[in-house]
Amino acid sequence: MTDFSEDDYEAYEQDLEILVDTLRKCFNADKARYSVIGHQNALYIEIEGLDDLTNEEIQEVAEPVFNELDMDFDEISLVPLKK
């Protein structure tokens, strides 16, 4: 088993923040945040305004970003930001 250094964790967190900020900009949203559910290897990204879009519109915008994604999650979900 590989031990991860503090630098590894910081780089991982920075990659997540870049991903979330990229998606926020793609959806022209003011706010976005993420949470990782480690035991499920799942990433949930909440983005303001997604509730105004259809699933097809969300997929159309997000798919090119996910195609460039170099992170290994079993599940990535985009959901409307809850206040």
LINMO-V31178 format. One record per residue. N is the residue number from 0. RES is the residue in one small letter. PHI is phi in degrees with one decimal (999 if undefined). PSI is psi in whole degrees, 0 to 359 (999 if undefined). Layout:
[[N,RES,PHI,PSI] [N,RES,PHI,PSI]]
This chain:
[[0,m,999,134] [1,t,-85.3,132] [2,d,-87.0,138] [3,f,-102.0,138] [4,s,-85.8,170] [5,e,-59.5,323] [6,d,-63.6,322] [7,d,-62.3,315] [8,y,-66.3,322] [9,e,-66.0,319] [10,a,-65.8,320] [11,y,-61.1,313] [12,e,-64.8,321] [13,q,-64.2,319] [14,d,-60.6,318] [15,l,-62.8,316] [16,e,-64.2,321] [17,i,-64.9,316] [18,l,-59.2,311] [19,v,-64.3,319] [20,d,-67.0,323] [21,t,-62.4,313] [22,l,-64.5,321] [23,r,-58.0,315] [24,k,-66.7,320] [25,c,-61.4,326] [26,f,-94.5,7] [27,n,52.6,41] [28,a,-99.1,150] [29,d,-82.7,330] [30,k,-134.0,146] [31,a,-158.7,154] [32,r,-153.3,167] [33,y,-135.3,161] [34,s,-144.2,144] [35,v,-112.3,129] [36,i,-104.0,96] [37,g,-60.8,316] [38,h,-68.9,344] [39,q,-104.0,355] [40,n,50.8,48] [41,a,-120.7,145] [42,l,-118.4,126] [43,y,-113.9,125] [44,i,-117.6,119] [45,e,-97.1,128] [46,i,-130.4,131] [47,e,-60.9,134] [48,g,91.6,356] [49,l,-64.4,334] [50,d,-68.5,350] [51,d,-91.6,357] [52,l,-114.5,155] [53,t,-81.5,164] [54,n,-58.7,323] [55,e,-65.6,318] [56,e,-64.8,318] [57,i,-62.9,314] [58,q,-62.4,318] [59,e,-59.9,320] [60,v,-77.6,317] [61,a,-80.5,330] [62,e,-56.4,315] [63,p,-61.1,325] [64,v,-68.0,314] [65,f,-65.0,329] [66,n,-65.2,335] [67,e,-92.3,354] [68,l,-68.2,133] [69,d,-118.9,48] [70,m,-125.6,148] [71,d,-107.4,83] [72,f,-110.5,144] [73,d,-73.4,330] [74,e,-144.9,135] [75,i,-127.8,123] [76,s,-121.2,134] [77,l,-102.3,128] [78,v,-135.4,156] [79,p,-62.9,143] [80,l,-69.2,126] [81,k,-99.2,133] [82,k,-85.7,999]]
